[in-house]
Amino acid sequence: MSESVLGRWSRRKLAAKADPPSAPSEEEVVATAGEPACSERSPAAEPQPMELPPVESLEADSDYSVFMKPGVPAELRQQALTRLWATNPGLMQPEVMDLHVGDYTSPVVAEVVKTAWRLGKGVLDAAELAAEEEERRQATAAKRLDDDA
């Protein structure tokens, strides 16, 4: 019989607590002995920024791909993207076929989107839908008679 997920997780957690972390081997110590610590790195070891055009000089037809490469500071990349969207207003317009740009709070949407699901009743079958529609018609007719009287 296979072990349950929680049982396996519990067994592995207990085994990890029981085994103390092992000390680094002599080979690992010798291999890392010559490397400087992170705080001791020389400035030459850090990546140097590339030659990038000034953000202010970028236009809609400029090459923005140089700002997307690794090593470009995130702030500079964000400035370039902001400039791209400002110079090309077509990028700021919502996509026509995007389903998330519609106003689904409008009462018109409720008339367009019909569903057979009812709160407390679940999904209604065809007979229940027909009975519900008949009740709605009778209520509308009764309201008209009351308004006329």
MIVOGU-413271 format. One record per atom (N, C-alpha, C): z, x, y. Coordinates in steps of 0.02 Angstrom, whole numbers, padded with zeros to 5 digits, always signed. Example, Ala and Ser with C-alpha at 12.3 -4.5 7.8 and 13.67 -1.06 7.14 Angstrom:
% residues 2
+00390+00660-00284
+00390+00615-00225
+00390+00660-00165
+00354+00642-00112
+00357+00684-00053
+00394+00645+00002
% end
This chain:
% residues 149
+00000+00042-00059
+00000+00000+00000
+00000+00044+00062
-00040+00027+00112
-00045+00070+00171
+00014+00058+00217
+00029+00109+00254
+00085+00108+00301
+00065+00073+00365
+00111+00035+00395
+00095+00000+00457
+00089+00050+00514
+00058+00028+00567
+00047+00071+00626
+00114+00091+00656
+00159+00044+00664
+00224+00060+00694
+00264+00107+00649
+00261+00096+00583
+00296+00140+00537
+00270+00211+00541
+00204+00218+00543
+00175+00285+00548
+00193+00317+00614
+00191+00278+00669
+00209+00304+00735
+00282+00327+00735
+00327+00287+00707
+00397+00305+00705
+00409+00368+00664
+00376+00373+00606
+00383+00432+00564
+00360+00495+00600
+00303+00490+00636
+00276+00549+00671
+00321+00568+00729
+00351+00519+00764
+00396+00534+00820
+00458+00570+00795
+00486+00546+00739
+00546+00578+00711
+00530+00648+00687
+00471+00658+00658
+00451+00724+00635
+00442+00772+00694
+00415+00747+00749
+00405+00789+00809
+00472+00809+00839
+00522+00764+00837
+00588+00781+00864
+00623+00832+00819
+00612+00826+00754
+00646+00871+00707
+00618+00941+00710
+00554+00950+00723
+00524+01016+00727
+00528+01042+00798
+00566+01096+00810
+00568+01124+00878
+00502+01157+00894
+00483+01161+00957
+00420+01195+00974
+00423+01268+00954
+00369+01291+00925
+00368+01360+00901
+00357+01408+00958
+00385+01467+00952
+00377+01519+01002
+00306+01547+00996
+00277+01572+01052
+00210+01599+01048
+00209+01661+01002
+00154+01668+00965
+00149+01725+00920
+00137+01789+00961
+00144+01846+00927
+00134+01910+00961
+00062+01918+00986
+00014+01892+00949
-00056+01896+00969
-00068+01857+01035
-00037+01799+01041
-00045+01759+01102
-00013+01794+01161
+00045+01825+01150
+00080+01860+01204
+00038+01920+01227
+00010+01958+01180
-00030+02016+01198
-00094+01994+01234
-00124+01940+01211
-00187+01917+01241
-00178+01894+01313
-00121+01864+01329
-00109+01839+01397
-00070+01887+01441
-00051+01944+01415
-00010+01990+01454
-00048+02019+01513
-00112+02031+01507
-00151+02061+01561
-00174+02012+01614
-00169+01947+01601
-00194+01898+01648
-00140+01883+01701
-00160+01878+01765
-00112+01861+01816
-00093+01787+01812
-00033+01772+01837
-00011+01702+01839
-00052+01665+01891
-00048+01599+01890
-00089+01558+01936
-00075+01575+02008
-00012+01588+02025
+00005+01602+02094
-00016+01673+02115
-00031+01716+02066
-00049+01785+02081
-00125+01796+02083
-00164+01744+02076
-00237+01752+02075
-00261+01777+02142
-00312+01817+02138
-00341+01843+02200
-00386+01791+02232
-00397+01794+02297
-00441+01745+02329
-00512+01748+02302
-00533+01804+02276
-00601+01811+02249
-00610+01769+02186
-00554+01755+02150
-00558+01717+02088
-00569+01642+02102
-00550+01619+02161
-00558+01548+02178
-00632+01534+02194
-00656+01475+02177
-00726+01459+02191
-00738+01455+02266
-00791+01486+02288
-00808+01485+02358
-00853+01425+02373
-00843+01392+02431
-00886+01335+02446
-00958+01358+02455
-01004+01315+02434
-01075+01330+02440
-01098+01323+02512
-01158+01347+02524
-01188+01338+02590
-01213+01266+02594
-01178+01226+02632
-01196+01156+02638
-01217+01141+02709
-01264+01095+02717
-01284+01076+02785
-01227+01038+02818
-01223+01040+02885
-01171+01000+02919
-01181+00926+02906
-01126+00891+02898
-01129+00820+02882
-01163+00781+02939
-01153+00802+03000
-01181+00767+03058
-01257+00770+03059
-01286+00822+03027
-01359+00830+03029
-01395+00791+02974
-01358+00758+02930
-01388+00722+02874
-01419+00657+02897
-01477+00640+02869
-01513+00579+02884
-01523+00540+02819
-01555+00483+02823
-01566+00441+02764
-01607+00476+02710
-01655+00519+02731
-01698+00552+02682
-01673+00622+02663
-01613+00641+02684
-01585+00707+02668
-01564+00709+02594
-01556+00771+02569
-01535+00781+02500
-01458+00783+02497
-01429+00729+02470
-01356+00724+02466
-01330+00751+02400
-01374+00771+02354
-01352+00793+02288
-01312+00857+02291
-01322+00898+02343
-01283+00960+02348
-01209+00946+02360
-01193+00887+02387
-01124+00870+02400
-01090+00842+02337
-01129+00827+02285
-01101+00798+02224
-01087+00851+02171
-01103+00913+02184
-01094+00967+02135
-01020+00986+02130
-01000+01015+02073
-00932+01039+02066
-00918+01094+02117
-00857+01097+02140
-00838+01148+02188
-00840+01124+02260
-00870+01067+02273
-00871+01039+02341
-00805+01002+02352
-00769+01016+02406
-00706+00982+02418
-00716+00906+02422
-00668+00870+02397
-00673+00797+02393
-00679+00767+02463
-00646+00794+02512
-00649+00768+02580
-00720+00774+02608
-00751+00831+02596
-00820+00843+02620
-00869+00797+02584
-00858+00787+02518
-00901+00741+02480
-00895+00670+02508
-00834+00649+02524
-00823+00582+02551
-00857+00575+02619
-00853+00626+02661
-00886+00624+02726
-00962+00617+02718
-00990+00653+02669
-01062+00649+02657
-01083+00580+02633
-01043+00551+02588
-01059+00484+02564
-01053+00432+02620
-01003+00440+02662
-00996+00395+02719
-01056+00400+02765
-01081+00461+02775
-01140+00471+02817
-01202+00440+02784
-01207+00446+02717
-01263+00417+02681
-01265+00342+02690
-01208+00309+02682
-01205+00236+02689
-01216+00214+02761
-01196+00256+02809
-01207+00239+02879
-01280+00247+02899
-01315+00296+02871
-01385+00308+02890
-01433+00263+02852
-01413+00234+02796
-01456+00191+02757
-01424+00123+02749
-01437+00077+02796
-01404+00012+02792
-01422-00029+02731
-01476-00013+02698
-01494-00048+02637
-01443-00039+02581
-01406+00016+02583
-01355+00028+02532
-01293-00015+02543
-01283-00039+02605
-01224-00078+02619
-01234-00152+02603
-01295-00174+02592
-01308-00244+02578
-01288-00259+02505
-01260-00317+02493
-01241-00334+02424
-01303-00344+02381
-01296-00330+02319
-01350-00340+02270
-01362-00414+02262
-01425-00435+02263
-01442-00505+02260
-01420-00537+02194
-01429-00501+02139
-01414-00529+02073
-01342-00516+02051
-01300-00491+02094
-01230-00477+02076
-01192-00542+02071
-01160-00553+02015
-01124-00616+02004
-01058-00618+02043
-01035-00562+02067
-00970-00558+02100
-00972-00571+02175
-01030-00581+02204
-01035-00592+02276
-01034-00666+02294
-01036-00710+02245
-01037-00781+02260
-00968-00806+02281
-00967-00862+02318
-00905-00893+02339
-00889-00947+02288
-00846-00931+02241
-00829-00977+02188
-00771-01023+02207
-00746-01018+02268
-00694-01064+02291
-00725-01126+02323
-00789-01126+02333
-00824-01182+02364
-00822-01244+02318
-00811-01304+02347
-00811-01363+02305
-00880-01379+02276
-00933-01352+02305
-01000-01363+02279
-01007-01331+02210
-00974-01274+02199
-00978-01239+02135
-00950-01283+02080
-00898-01321+02093
-00868-01363+02042
-00918-01417+02020
-00961-01439+02065
-01011-01489+02046
-01067-01457+02005
-01082-01395+02017
-01136-01362+01982
-01114-01340+01913
-01053-01314+01908
-01028-01288+01845
-00989-01343+01810
-01017-01370+01759
-00985-01422+01719
-00962-01391+01653
-00904-01410+01631
-00879-01384+01569
-00847-01441+01529
-00843-01433+01464
-00813-01483+01421
-00740-01467+01408
-00712-01418+01441
-00643-01399+01430
-00599-01436+01480
-00545-01467+01458
-00499-01502+01500
-00428-01476+01490
-00392-01471+01543
-00323-01447+01540
-00281-01494+01497
-00246-01467+01449
-00204-01506+01406
-00241-01539+01348
-00307-01542+01351
-00346-01574+01298
-00389-01524+01259
-00405-01468+01289
-00449-01420+01258
-00522-01439+01269
-00565-01420+01223
-00636-01434+01229
-00649-01504+01201
-00681-01545+01242
-00696-01614+01222
-00763-01617+01184
-00767-01663+01137
-00831-01673+01102
-00874-01722+01142
-00933-01737+01118
-00981-01778+01154
-00954-01849+01166
-00919-01878+01117
-00893-01946+01124
-00839-01948+01178
-00796-01899+01179
-00743-01896+01229
-00772-01886+01299
-00825-01844+01304
-00858-01835+01368
-00890-01899+01393
-00922-01936+01347
-00953-02000+01366
-00901-02050+01390
-00843-02053+01355
-00790-02098+01375
-00762-02079+01443
-00754-02015+01455
-00730-01991+01519
-00779-02009+01575
-00843-02002+01562
-00894-02019+01612
-00893-02095+01626
-00884-02135+01575
-00881-02208+01583
-00820-02227+01625
-00763-02195+01613
-00703-02208+01653
-00715-02190+01726
-00750-02136+01737
-00765-02115+01805
-00810-02166+01840
-00860-02192+01805
-00904-02243+01833
-00866-02307+01850
-00822-02328+01805
-00783-02389+01817
-00736-02380+01877
-00707-02321+01883
-00662-02308+01939
-00702-02308+02005
-00762-02282+02003
-00805-02282+02063
-00825-02353+02081
-00842-02394+02031
-00861-02464+02044
-00802-02503+02072
-00742-02492+02044
-00682-02527+02068
-00667-02506+02139
-00676-02445+02156
-00663-02421+02224
-00712-02454+02273
-00774-02461+02253
-00824-02494+02297
-00806-02567+02309
-00782-02601+02256
-00761-02671+02264
-00702-02677+02311
-00654-02630+02305
-00596-02631+02350
-00617-02617+02422
-00665-02572+02431
-00689-02556+02499
-00725-02615+02530
-00763-02653+02489
-00800-02710+02514
-00753-02768+02532
-00698-02774+02498
-00653-02830+02510
-00609-02821+02571
% end
